[in-house]
Amino acid sequence: MNVRKTWLAALATASVATLALAGCSGGSEPADDNALEMWHNSTTGDGKAYWDEVAAAFEEETGVKVTMTSVQNEDMDGKLQTASNSGDMPDVFMARGGGKLADFVDAGVVKDLTELISDDAHAAYGEASFSAFTVEGATYGMPVAVLPQGMFYSEDLFADAGITEEPATIDELNDAVEKLKASGVEPIALGAKAAWPAAHWYYGFALRACAEDVLQNIAVDLDFSDPCWLQAGQDLVDFAATEPFNNGFLTTDAQEGAGSSAGLIANHKAGMELMGGWNAGVIGSLTPDGQPLADLGWFPLPATDGGAGDPTAMMGGVDGYACSADSPSTCEDFLNFFAQAEWQEKYADAFDAIPASKEAQSAVTDPALQEMMAAYNEASYIVLWLDTLLGQNVGNALNAAVVETLAGSGTAESIVDAATQAAARG
């Protein structure tokens, strides 16, 4: 049975509905109850220190040692796929949910946590936050953060450019781009080297162009024939023609170093960036003093003209962690350990992010994140990142086609064709 296909029918509504904040792997060695291996994507700074602190506290309480491996975010999916193919999965690993997680379920390499997540975690988080990790009614991950998409910007650079209000429409965004250019800074930072940050722009235009039911059904039928998918591509082409992105955006990293797109915001070299909710923490880690950017602001992706999508709808995701199928029972113990309010509050502080636990959301003090959290609560519906929702094969093809189009070697039609062809290959 293809678990992913049957899961998609059940998940499509859950993954697009409003998310309140709130087999055998084969070949692996027998589990060691006194040791766990964890892969996470925090390579430096407070995030890495947070996971080291969690591991030390868990070992002190239980005697179980957790060995941490930091994997660069852009490398995580590929490394996990290699580990899955070789039957050598880490006990605990970062999970993005959606079709990507369903592929691991289909391969039999991830543990069913439905009866293993504590009652306290369920009560603190609410069932909606688990929806991205639900496959065929079973739960396969513990959420840690909710991550809505939007525009992060420098309030100081906006003021210097004479931008007095946050853009609410594409026309107003275009006007802000021109004012930022005239002020001498890059208007929009884009780290397209990794493909997915560029694809976020297509996702955003699709969110505005496509009706909710089209977005609900795309994960199930993988049918890109609705005209809105082509319209999203044309909206992207038209917007890119105004040259809003930083010089050299095609070879710019997203999150590594001062020259990355996040670094350009952190060092006041660019006015704004379209990114997910984790970006406030990344930007803060790249400022000259390594502290949160004092003038960081946030606003939702502006609405486009004539689209069928609700202008209050948001793109977003839920980060979490899963256990491999062969992991010892101490794996789920570890998940339940860091799901406690104390550790979720520390997560919010370390990552400058919105924690999944409603009990811990009072720890969010960053004004930009508070504004983001309010918009997320008021959104008419939330759509999971398209590459996550569609799974690795279709998602990667879509992302690559967007980059080719921004590079001048593709068109709106080629984006839709690439996704359609990848879906046909299965």
VOPAGU-2260 file (C-alpha; in pm, 1 decimal, decimal comma):
REM VOPAGU-2260
SITE   aa  ch    i         X         Y         Z
SITE  MET   A    0       0,0       0,0       0,0
SITE  ASN   A    1     124,0     348,0     -79,2
SITE  VAL   A    2      84,7     519,0     256,6
SITE  ARG   A    3     165,2     857,8     112,8
SITE  LYS   A    4    -120,4     850,4    -136,9
SITE  THR   A    5    -380,1     738,2     117,7
SITE  TRP   A    6    -247,1     984,2     374,2
SITE  LEU   A    7    -267,9    1276,1     133,2
SITE  ALA   A    8    -640,9    1241,6     101,5
SITE  ALA   A    9    -677,2    1268,3     477,9
SITE  LEU   A   10    -413,9    1538,1     529,7
SITE  ALA   A   11    -508,7    1779,3     252,6
SITE  THR   A   12    -785,7    1936,3     456,2
SITE  ALA   A   13    -586,1    1932,7     780,4
SITE  SER   A   14    -278,7    2089,2     625,5
SITE  VAL   A   15    -472,0    2367,5     456,5
SITE  ALA   A   16    -725,4    2418,2     732,8
SITE  THR   A   17    -649,9    2679,6     994,1
SITE  LEU   A   18    -376,4    2556,2    1224,1
SITE  ALA   A   19    -447,1    2711,3    1562,8
SITE  LEU   A   20    -135,7    2821,5    1737,2
SITE  ALA   A   21    -183,2    2650,4    1997,5
SITE  GLY   A   22     727,4    -195,7     799,6
SITE  CYS   A   23    1086,7    -225,2     918,2
SITE  SER   A   24    1383,0      -3,1     841,5
SITE  GLY   A   25    1607,8    -301,8     787,5
SITE  GLY   A   26    1975,7    -340,1     853,5
SITE  SER   A   27    2011,9    -122,7    1162,8
SITE  GLU   A   28    2177,8    -235,7    1484,0
SITE  PRO   A   29    1973,0    -325,6    1794,7
SITE  ALA   A   30    1870,0     -16,9    1991,1
SITE  ASP   A   31    2069,4      93,6    2295,2
SITE  ASP   A   32    1827,6     205,7    2567,5
SITE  ASN   A   33    2096,9     418,3    2731,9
SITE  ALA   A   34    2197,9     619,1    2425,9
SITE  LEU   A   35    2024,0     819,9    2156,4
SITE  GLU   A   36    2151,4     983,8    1839,4
SITE  MET   A   37    1977,9    1305,8    1735,0
SITE  TRP   A   38    2005,5    1508,3    1414,2
SITE  HIS   A   39    1896,0    1872,2    1433,0
SITE  ASN   A   40    1954,2    2174,2    1209,4
SITE  SER   A   41    2104,8    2420,8    1458,8
SITE  THR   A   42    2469,0    2452,4    1367,8
SITE  THR   A   43    2572,1    2758,0    1572,8
SITE  GLY   A   44    2473,3    2998,6    1846,7
SITE  ASP   A   45    2181,4    2981,8    2086,4
SITE  GLY   A   46    1997,7    2711,6    1892,4
SITE  LYS   A   47    2284,7    2465,8    1911,8
SITE  ALA   A   48    2339,7    2556,5    2277,5
SITE  TYR   A   49    1970,2    2490,9    2345,9
SITE  TRP   A   50    1983,1    2134,0    2218,6
SITE  ASP   A   51    2305,7    2069,0    2409,1
SITE  GLU   A   52    2133,5    2193,6    2725,5
SITE  VAL   A   53    1828,4    1973,8    2663,5
SITE  ALA   A   54    2051,1    1670,3    2613,0
SITE  ALA   A   55    2247,6    1736,7    2931,6
SITE  ALA   A   56    1929,6    1781,4    3136,7
SITE  PHE   A   57    1775,8    1463,7    2994,6
SITE  GLU   A   58    2090,2    1264,6    3068,9
SITE  GLU   A   59    2099,1    1398,0    3424,8
SITE  GLU   A   60    1735,4    1299,9    3481,5
SITE  THR   A   61    1731,6     963,8    3304,7
SITE  GLY   A   62    2090,7     850,3    3259,6
SITE  VAL   A   63    2035,9     833,8    2881,5
SITE  LYS   A   64    2306,4    1006,2    2677,4
SITE  VAL   A   65    2192,4    1195,0    2368,6
SITE  THR   A   66    2459,7    1246,2    2105,1
SITE  MET   A   67    2383,5    1555,9    1900,8
SITE  THR   A   68    2470,0    1595,2    1532,4
SITE  SER   A   69    2419,9    1939,9    1379,3
SITE  VAL   A   70    2321,9    1925,7    1011,9
SITE  GLN   A   71    2303,0    2233,9     792,2
SITE  ASN   A   72    1935,9    2297,3     717,9
SITE  GLU   A   73    1969,5    2267,9     339,5
SITE  ASP   A   74    2148,2    1931,9     377,3
SITE  MET   A   75    1898,8    1770,6     616,1
SITE  ASP   A   76    1652,9    1622,0     364,7
SITE  GLY   A   77    1927,0    1464,7     153,9
SITE  LYS   A   78    2110,9    1317,2     452,6
SITE  LEU   A   79    1790,3    1171,4     592,9
SITE  GLN   A   80    1704,5    1019,1     255,3
SITE  THR   A   81    2048,6     856,7     238,9
SITE  ALA   A   82    2007,9     727,6     595,7
SITE  SER   A   83    1664,0     589,4     511,3
SITE  ASN   A   84    1796,2     409,6     204,0
SITE  SER   A   85    2083,8     255,1     400,4
SITE  GLY   A   86    1871,7     153,1     700,8
SITE  ASP   A   87    2083,7     363,6     934,4
SITE  MET   A   88    1846,9     634,4    1057,3
SITE  PRO   A   89    1930,7     845,5    1364,9
SITE  ASP   A   90    1706,5     772,9    1663,6
SITE  VAL   A   91    1570,1    1129,7    1672,4
SITE  PHE   A   92    1557,1    1350,9    1364,8
SITE  MET   A   93    1410,3    1675,6    1244,0
SITE  ALA   A   94    1077,4    1624,5    1065,7
SITE  ARG   A   95     902,4    1880,6     846,8
SITE  GLY   A   96     577,1    1687,3     812,4
SITE  GLY   A   97     361,9    1671,1     500,5
SITE  GLY   A   98     456,4    1456,0     203,7
SITE  LYS   A   99     820,5    1437,6     310,7
SITE  LEU   A  100     726,2    1267,7     637,3
SITE  ALA   A  101     472,6    1046,4     459,8
SITE  ASP   A  102     750,9     918,9     233,1
SITE  PHE   A  103     941,7     802,7     543,3
SITE  VAL   A  104     626,7     640,1     678,4
SITE  ASP   A  105     584,1     464,1     344,2
SITE  ALA   A  106     943,6     338,7     374,3
SITE  GLY   A  107     877,7     206,7     724,7
SITE  VAL   A  108    1161,3     399,6     888,7
SITE  VAL   A  109     968,4     621,2    1133,3
SITE  LYS   A  110     791,9     525,4    1457,7
SITE  ASP   A  111     417,8     560,5    1517,6
SITE  LEU   A  112     392,5     791,6    1820,7
SITE  THR   A  113      12,9     801,3    1844,4
SITE  GLU   A  114      -5,6     627,8    2182,2
SITE  LEU   A  115     338,3     743,0    2297,2
SITE  ILE   A  116     299,6    1121,8    2314,5
SITE  SER   A  117     211,0    1226,9    2668,0
SITE  ASP   A  118    -131,2    1353,9    2766,4
SITE  ASP   A  119      36,4    1669,6    2895,2
SITE  ALA   A  120     184,5    1741,1    2550,5
SITE  HIS   A  121    -149,5    1685,8    2378,0
SITE  ALA   A  122    -322,1    1920,9    2621,2
SITE  ALA   A  123     -57,3    2192,6    2592,7
SITE  TYR   A  124     -26,6    2185,7    2215,0
SITE  GLY   A  125    -378,8    2111,4    2095,5
SITE  GLU   A  126    -443,3    1854,3    1826,1
SITE  ALA   A  127    -420,4    2104,4    1538,5
SITE  SER   A  128     -46,6    2150,3    1588,6
SITE  PHE   A  129       5,4    1777,8    1531,6
SITE  SER   A  130    -176,9    1778,0    1195,1
SITE  ALA   A  131     139,5    1822,6     986,5
SITE  PHE   A  132     277,8    1503,7    1145,0
SITE  THR   A  133     -38,7    1297,6    1104,0
SITE  VAL   A  134     -37,7    1020,1     843,7
SITE  GLU   A  135    -347,2     802,8     799,0
SITE  GLY   A  136    -470,7     911,0    1139,6
SITE  ALA   A  137    -146,8     820,0    1316,2
SITE  THR   A  138     100,1    1068,3    1466,7
SITE  TYR   A  139     466,9    1047,8    1370,6
SITE  GLY   A  140     623,2    1363,4    1513,5
SITE  MET   A  141     641,2    1604,9    1805,6
SITE  PRO   A  142     601,2    1970,7    1696,2
SITE  VAL   A  143     833,0    2232,8    1844,1
SITE  ALA   A  144     749,2    2554,0    1655,5
SITE  VAL   A  145     491,9    2705,6    1422,3
SITE  LEU   A  146     646,8    2898,4    1134,5
SITE  PRO   A  147     427,8    3134,0     931,1
SITE  GLN   A  148     560,3    3301,5     618,1
SITE  GLY   A  149     582,6    3676,1     575,1
SITE  MET   A  150     799,5    3978,5     502,7
SITE  PHE   A  151    1072,2    4058,5     754,5
SITE  TYR   A  152    1200,6    4413,7     718,0
SITE  SER   A  153    1418,5    4685,5     868,3
SITE  GLU   A  154    1203,2    4960,1    1014,5
SITE  ASP   A  155    1499,5    5200,0    1001,3
SITE  LEU   A  156    1567,1    5136,2     631,2
SITE  PHE   A  157    1197,7    5174,4     552,9
SITE  ALA   A  158    1192,3    5508,1     735,7
SITE  ASP   A  159    1508,3    5626,5     559,7
SITE  ALA   A  160    1346,2    5542,2     225,3
SITE  GLY   A  161    1029,7    5731,6     310,7
SITE  ILE   A  162     810,2    5421,2     343,7
SITE  THR   A  163     554,7    5515,1     607,7
SITE  GLU   A  164     321,8    5214,1     597,5
SITE  GLU   A  165     370,7    4840,2     559,6
SITE  PRO   A  166     273,6    4733,5     204,7
SITE  ALA   A  167     -65,8    4563,9     188,6
SITE  THR   A  168     -86,8    4514,0    -190,1
SITE  ILE   A  169     159,6    4418,7    -461,8
SITE  ASP   A  170     140,2    4773,0    -600,9
SITE  GLU   A  171     241,2    4907,9    -261,2
SITE  LEU   A  172     520,6    4649,3    -241,8
SITE  ASN   A  173     646,5    4760,0    -582,2
SITE  ASP   A  174     641,1    5120,5    -463,0
SITE  ALA   A  175     844,5    5022,8    -154,7
SITE  VAL   A  176    1096,4    4844,2    -377,5
SITE  GLU   A  177    1150,4    5159,2    -584,5
SITE  LYS   A  178    1189,7    5376,7    -275,3
SITE  LEU   A  179    1446,7    5138,3    -126,2
SITE  LYS   A  180    1641,1    5138,7    -451,8
SITE  ALA   A  181    1643,8    5516,8    -451,3
SITE  SER   A  182    1774,6    5518,8     -94,7
SITE  GLY   A  183    2075,5    5309,9    -196,5
SITE  VAL   A  184    2000,5    4970,0     -39,0
SITE  GLU   A  185    1898,5    4638,0    -190,2
SITE  PRO   A  186    1517,1    4622,9    -180,0
SITE  ILE   A  187    1455,9    4251,8    -119,6
SITE  ALA   A  188    1711,6    3996,9      -1,8
SITE  LEU   A  189    1684,2    3654,5    -164,9
SITE  GLY   A  190    1910,5    3355,5    -103,8
SITE  ALA   A  191    1824,6    3155,3    -414,4
SITE  LYS   A  192    2134,6    2935,1    -402,0
SITE  ALA   A  193    1938,1    2677,7    -200,5
SITE  ALA   A  194    1633,6    2698,6    -437,4
SITE  TRP   A  195    1363,5    2680,6    -170,2
SITE  PRO   A  196    1388,1    3049,0     -65,2
SITE  ALA   A  197    1322,7    3149,4    -426,3
SITE  ALA   A  198    1037,3    2901,3    -449,1
SITE  HIS   A  199     874,6    3069,1    -148,1
SITE  TRP   A  200     788,2    3355,6    -381,2
SITE  TYR   A  201     602,4    3119,8    -614,1
SITE  TYR   A  202     427,3    2960,4    -315,6
SITE  GLY   A  203     319,6    3305,5    -202,1
SITE  PHE   A  204     178,5    3401,6    -540,1
SITE  ALA   A  205       0,9    3062,7    -561,1
SITE  LEU   A  206    -149,3    3124,7    -217,3
SITE  ARG   A  207    -303,3    3444,3    -350,2
SITE  ALA   A  208    -397,1    3313,8    -697,8
SITE  CYS   A  209    -547,5    2974,1    -607,3
SITE  ALA   A  210    -874,0    2908,0    -426,0
SITE  GLU   A  211    -862,9    2718,9     -98,1
SITE  ASP   A  212   -1012,4    2401,1    -246,9
SITE  VAL   A  213    -742,9    2392,6    -517,1
SITE  LEU   A  214    -476,6    2407,5    -250,0
SITE  GLN   A  215    -661,1    2143,2     -47,1
SITE  ASN   A  216    -669,3    1902,1    -339,5
SITE  ILE   A  217    -322,8    1951,0    -488,4
SITE  ALA   A  218    -160,3    1713,4    -241,0
SITE  VAL   A  219    -410,2    1442,8    -333,4
SITE  ASP   A  220    -445,4    1471,7    -709,5
SITE  LEU   A  221    -114,5    1642,3    -796,8
SITE  ASP   A  222    -308,5    1816,9   -1073,4
SITE  PHE   A  223    -162,1    2151,9   -1178,8
SITE  SER   A  224    -413,0    2216,3   -1457,8
SITE  ASP   A  225    -604,8    2487,6   -1271,7
SITE  PRO   A  226    -516,0    2822,4   -1435,4
SITE  CYS   A  227    -416,3    2966,1   -1098,0
SITE  TRP   A  228     -85,8    2773,1   -1102,9
SITE  LEU   A  229       6,8    2939,3   -1429,7
SITE  GLN   A  230    -115,5    3273,8   -1298,4
SITE  ALA   A  231     111,0    3237,3    -995,1
SITE  GLY   A  232     404,1    3179,8   -1227,3
SITE  GLN   A  233     319,3    3483,8   -1436,6
SITE  ASP   A  234     278,8    3697,3   -1124,3
SITE  LEU   A  235     628,0    3586,1   -1020,9
SITE  VAL   A  236     773,2    3662,1   -1365,2
SITE  ASP   A  237     612,8    4007,1   -1366,6
SITE  PHE   A  238     736,8    4084,9   -1018,4
SITE  ALA   A  239    1090,2    3963,6   -1090,8
SITE  ALA   A  240    1099,3    4187,9   -1399,4
SITE  THR   A  241    1103,0    4490,7   -1167,6
SITE  GLU   A  242    1443,5    4366,5   -1039,1
SITE  PRO   A  243    1350,4    4372,1    -670,6
SITE  PHE   A  244    1613,0    4124,8    -548,9
SITE  ASN   A  245    1969,6    4177,5    -430,8
SITE  ASN   A  246    2255,2    4172,2    -678,0
SITE  GLY   A  247    2377,2    3813,5    -719,8
SITE  PHE   A  248    2071,0    3660,5    -555,0
SITE  LEU   A  249    2105,7    3339,1    -756,4
SITE  THR   A  250    2433,0    3255,5    -580,3
SITE  THR   A  251    2343,1    3401,4    -239,2
SITE  ASP   A  252    2309,3    3170,6      61,5
SITE  ALA   A  253    1993,5    3200,2     267,2
SITE  GLN   A  254    2117,8    3173,1     623,5
SITE  GLU   A  255    2496,4    3131,5     637,7
SITE  GLY   A  256    2707,7    3438,8     710,7
SITE  ALA   A  257    2679,9    3814,5     675,5
SITE  GLY   A  258    2651,1    3788,4     296,2
SITE  SER   A  259    2347,4    3560,3     310,7
SITE  SER   A  260    1998,8    3696,4     252,5
SITE  ALA   A  261    1929,4    3692,1     627,7
SITE  GLY   A  262    2269,8    3853,5     682,0
SITE  LEU   A  263    2182,2    4135,0     443,8
SITE  ILE   A  264    1882,7    4217,8     663,6
SITE  ALA   A  265    2085,1    4175,8     982,6
SITE  ASN   A  266    2348,3    4422,2     860,1
SITE  HIS   A  267    2110,8    4676,7     704,6
SITE  LYS   A  268    2220,8    4599,6     348,8
SITE  ALA   A  269    1870,4    4507,3     229,8
SITE  GLY   A  270    1527,0    4629,2     323,0
SITE  MET   A  271    1320,0    4311,4     347,3
SITE  GLU   A  272    1303,7    3935,6     294,5
SITE  LEU   A  273    1021,3    3685,6     240,2
SITE  MET   A  274    1085,0    3396,1     478,0
SITE  GLY   A  275     937,6    3165,7     740,4
SITE  GLY   A  276     896,7    3231,7    1109,6
SITE  TRP   A  277    1242,6    3105,1    1201,7
SITE  ASN   A  278    1399,6    3405,1    1028,1
SITE  ALA   A  279    1392,0    3641,0    1325,9
SITE  GLY   A  280    1631,7    3413,9    1511,8
SITE  VAL   A  281    1857,2    3365,0    1210,3
SITE  ILE   A  282    1874,0    3739,9    1149,7
SITE  GLY   A  283    1955,1    3801,1    1516,5
SITE  SER   A  284    2243,9    3554,5    1501,4
SITE  LEU   A  285    2396,5    3746,1    1208,7
SITE  THR   A  286    2385,8    4101,1    1345,6
SITE  PRO   A  287    2724,6    4254,9    1436,9
SITE  ASP   A  288    2666,7    4191,1    1808,4
SITE  GLY   A  289    2479,9    3863,2    1764,5
SITE  GLN   A  290    2167,0    4010,4    1925,0
SITE  PRO   A  291    1811,7    4037,4    1785,2
SITE  LEU   A  292    1776,7    4313,8    1526,3
SITE  ALA   A  293    1628,7    4604,9    1721,2
SITE  ASP   A  294    1436,8    4751,4    1427,4
SITE  LEU   A  295    1305,2    4422,6    1284,6
SITE  GLY   A  296     946,9    4440,3    1163,9
SITE  TRP   A  297     712,9    4195,3     993,7
SITE  PHE   A  298     406,3    4209,9     771,5
SITE  PRO   A  299     204,2    3945,9     581,9
SITE  LEU   A  300     271,6    3881,5     215,2
SITE  PRO   A  301      73,2    4148,7      28,8
SITE  ALA   A  302    -239,7    4055,7    -162,0
SITE  THR   A  303    -243,7    4038,4    -541,2
SITE  ASP   A  304    -519,6    4167,6    -768,4
SITE  GLY   A  305    -781,5    3926,2    -893,6
SITE  GLY   A  306    -665,1    3609,8    -718,7
SITE  ALA   A  307    -908,7    3350,5    -584,3
SITE  GLY   A  308    -719,6    3303,7    -257,1
SITE  ASP   A  309    -829,6    3470,6      64,6
SITE  PRO   A  310    -602,8    3770,9     129,6
SITE  THR   A  311    -573,4    3671,8     497,2
SITE  ALA   A  312    -457,9    3316,8     418,3
SITE  MET   A  313     -99,3    3235,9     512,4
SITE  MET   A  314     170,7    2994,6     406,6
SITE  GLY   A  315     341,2    2822,7     695,0
SITE  GLY   A  316     486,1    2513,7     850,9
SITE  VAL   A  317     543,8    2329,6    1173,7
SITE  ASP   A  318     891,3    2212,5    1270,9
SITE  GLY   A  319     914,5    1900,0    1479,5
SITE  TYR   A  320    1104,4    1583,4    1559,3
SITE  ALA   A  321    1037,8    1216,1    1493,1
SITE  CYS   A  322    1178,0     884,1    1610,8
SITE  SER   A  323    1315,5     616,8    1379,8
SITE  ALA   A  324    1126,0     289,3    1365,7
SITE  ASP   A  325    1406,7     103,9    1545,1
SITE  SER   A  326    1466,2     363,4    1816,5
SITE  PRO   A  327    1437,4     257,1    2181,8
SITE  SER   A  328    1148,0     370,5    2400,8
SITE  THR   A  329    1375,2     638,8    2544,2
SITE  CYS   A  330    1328,6     822,2    2212,5
SITE  GLU   A  331     966,5     908,1    2279,6
SITE  ASP   A  332    1062,3     980,1    2640,7
SITE  PHE   A  333    1304,6    1240,3    2505,6
SITE  LEU   A  334    1037,1    1395,8    2281,7
SITE  ASN   A  335     798,6    1424,3    2575,1
SITE  PHE   A  336    1079,3    1569,1    2786,5
SITE  PHE   A  337    1148,1    1867,9    2562,9
SITE  ALA   A  338     774,4    1916,8    2499,3
SITE  GLN   A  339     738,7    2041,8    2857,6
SITE  ALA   A  340     652,4    2410,5    2897,1
SITE  GLU   A  341     992,1    2487,1    3053,3
SITE  TRP   A  342    1179,1    2366,8    2746,7
SITE  GLN   A  343     930,8    2515,7    2501,1
SITE  GLU   A  344     978,0    2854,6    2667,5
SITE  LYS   A  345    1354,2    2815,0    2638,4
SITE  TYR   A  346    1305,9    2712,3    2273,5
SITE  ALA   A  347    1113,4    3033,4    2205,1
SITE  ASP   A  348    1397,5    3235,2    2357,2
SITE  ALA   A  349    1684,8    3045,5    2194,7
SITE  PHE   A  350    1536,5    3040,6    1845,4
SITE  ASP   A  351    1341,3    3366,5    1864,0
SITE  ALA   A  352    1046,2    3162,9    1740,1
SITE  ILE   A  353     681,1    3086,7    1815,7
SITE  PRO   A  354     665,8    2766,7    2022,4
SITE  ALA   A  355     409,5    2501,4    1937,3
SITE  SER   A  356     297,0    2473,1    2300,3
SITE  LYS   A  357      24,6    2723,7    2383,5
SITE  GLU   A  358     144,2    2716,1    2743,6
SITE  ALA   A  359     479,2    2860,4    2634,5
SITE  GLN   A  360     362,6    3133,2    2396,5
SITE  SER   A  361     377,5    3399,0    2667,5
SITE  ALA   A  362     756,4    3366,5    2633,0
SITE  VAL   A  363     736,6    3537,7    2291,4
SITE  THR   A  364     841,4    3898,3    2350,5
SITE  ASP   A  365     983,6    3998,8    2011,3
SITE  PRO   A  366     740,6    4255,7    1861,8
SITE  ALA   A  367     783,2    4114,3    1511,0
SITE  LEU   A  368     700,0    3763,9    1632,3
SITE  GLN   A  369     403,9    3890,4    1832,0
SITE  GLU   A  370     265,7    4055,1    1517,7
SITE  MET   A  371     326,9    3735,3    1323,4
SITE  MET   A  372     155,2    3527,0    1591,2
SITE  ALA   A  373    -150,0    3753,7    1583,8
SITE  ALA   A  374    -175,9    3731,2    1203,9
SITE  TYR   A  375    -138,9    3353,9    1221,1
SITE  ASN   A  376    -422,6    3330,4    1473,7
SITE  GLU   A  377    -646,6    3543,5    1252,3
SITE  ALA   A  378    -566,2    3373,1     919,8
SITE  SER   A  379    -861,8    3223,4     738,8
SITE  TYR   A  380    -653,7    2914,8     660,5
SITE  ILE   A  381    -291,0    2803,5     660,3
SITE  VAL   A  382    -122,0    2621,6     371,7
SITE  LEU   A  383     174,7    2398,5     440,7
SITE  TRP   A  384     491,1    2482,9     241,8
SITE  LEU   A  385     425,3    2343,8    -104,9
SITE  ASP   A  386     748,4    2144,0    -131,2
SITE  THR   A  387     675,8    1987,9     207,9
SITE  LEU   A  388     313,3    1919,5     119,3
SITE  LEU   A  389     393,8    1771,4    -221,9
SITE  GLY   A  390     686,1    1555,9    -108,8
SITE  GLN   A  391    1049,3    1555,3    -209,3
SITE  ASN   A  392    1026,2    1457,7    -578,2
SITE  VAL   A  393     754,8    1699,5    -689,0
SITE  GLY   A  394     862,1    1966,5    -441,0
SITE  ASN   A  395    1224,7    1965,7    -555,7
SITE  ALA   A  396    1120,7    1980,2    -921,7
SITE  LEU   A  397     896,3    2276,6    -849,5
SITE  ASN   A  398    1170,0    2458,0    -657,3
SITE  ALA   A  399    1427,5    2402,7    -930,4
SITE  ALA   A  400    1189,3    2527,7   -1198,8
SITE  VAL   A  401    1128,7    2849,5   -1006,3
SITE  VAL   A  402    1502,6    2917,4    -986,8
SITE  GLU   A  403    1543,9    2849,3   -1359,2
SITE  THR   A  404    1268,4    3098,5   -1431,8
SITE  LEU   A  405    1423,7    3365,3   -1211,8
SITE  ALA   A  406    1754,5    3297,6   -1386,8
SITE  GLY   A  407    1591,2    3374,1   -1720,5
SITE  SER   A  408    1591,4    3020,8   -1860,5
SITE  GLY   A  409    1233,0    2933,6   -1771,7
SITE  THR   A  410     881,0    3069,3   -1793,9
SITE  ALA   A  411     556,4    3055,6   -1602,7
SITE  GLU   A  412     462,0    2760,9   -1820,6
SITE  SER   A  413     783,9    2574,7   -1747,3
SITE  ILE   A  414     717,5    2592,2   -1372,5
SITE  VAL   A  415     381,2    2422,9   -1416,3
SITE  ASP   A  416     524,3    2174,0   -1665,6
SITE  ALA   A  417     805,1    2072,8   -1429,0
SITE  ALA   A  418     564,6    2007,0   -1144,4
SITE  THR   A  419     325,6    1818,2   -1372,3
SITE  GLN   A  420     601,4    1600,0   -1513,5
SITE  ALA   A  421     740,5    1520,2   -1169,1
SITE  ALA   A  422     393,0    1425,1   -1048,0
SITE  ALA   A  423     349,8    1193,5   -1346,9
SITE  ARG   A  424     676,9    1016,9   -1263,8
SITE  GLY   A  425     542,8     945,3    -916,0
